[in-house]
Amino acid sequence: MAPRSGKGDDAVARARELVRAEQFGPATELLREHLNAHPDDGIAWRRLGGALIGSGDHAAAVDAAGRAIDIDPEDVAAYRYRALALLMLNRDGDSYADAKRAVELAPDDHEALTLLARNVVEVDRDVARFEELIQRALTVNPDSAPARHLARQYRRRHRRNRTVATYLVTLPAAIVLLIGWFAVGTGRSMDARWMVWPCVVALAAILVRGLFTWSARGVLPMLTPPQVAAAASVAGIVAAGAGYGATREVPVAVVLGLTAVAVSGVFGLLLLRHGARHSRRSEESTTGPKSSSRDTSRMS
């Protein structure tokens, strides 16, 4: 890296203080002015990346952090902040690669470990690896705010996953059985209990799961297509079994089961699309831009 003048060092230090005060605009202007005179200052490029993340200009932050990496290929903070900016741009694969490289360069960097954990759980859905990385981050720094926040967020989303899976099994089955109860004329038959009681149990299950996940409201689930398919299959089996118990007719049971599968599958697919569109935005605070910029300002 080219030597810097005392005046240039002062400018970078002032920019760091501005970022700490969350004055990202002035910090960006100061760093750009400094870099016009010192284009080979990798630390300034890295800190510019942090300031740009704080101001929400993630595309420019990727470029700035990339310049820092070009100057110093072992700049852990630059890899970490480029990974964060890429994550905010939904460029999961590139973000994953940068977070992984940051951990390779600094295995004890708790923020890099947390960012890689975020990528692992978002991209690979590898829960075991996620838990390992978070545990490593908390071992290095038990007070790591990003790691603790991500762990809490994941626990809330895991509870939400179980609740949504319960809904995908019970609610479609209850709807189909209730309609079937009227359609097949079992209202006066003792066998009607085969349809009525599953509806009551389903509603009770929905209520109980909802109460246990009250604190997770607003947290989008992270179900996978196989999990949705499994929930739909269970809903179909429940509806078909109850239908057969009430009517002793295989065709009726098949219709009820397939209808429940279809209803559950449609709800599940809509949920997957909604989650893919909004899950990352809803968790931006996990390693949010302001905290990332403050962390960048502390780097030497």
Order of alpha helices (4+ residues) and beta strands (2+ residues): alpha-alpha-alpha-alpha-alpha-alpha-alpha-alpha-alpha-alpha-alpha-alpha-alpha
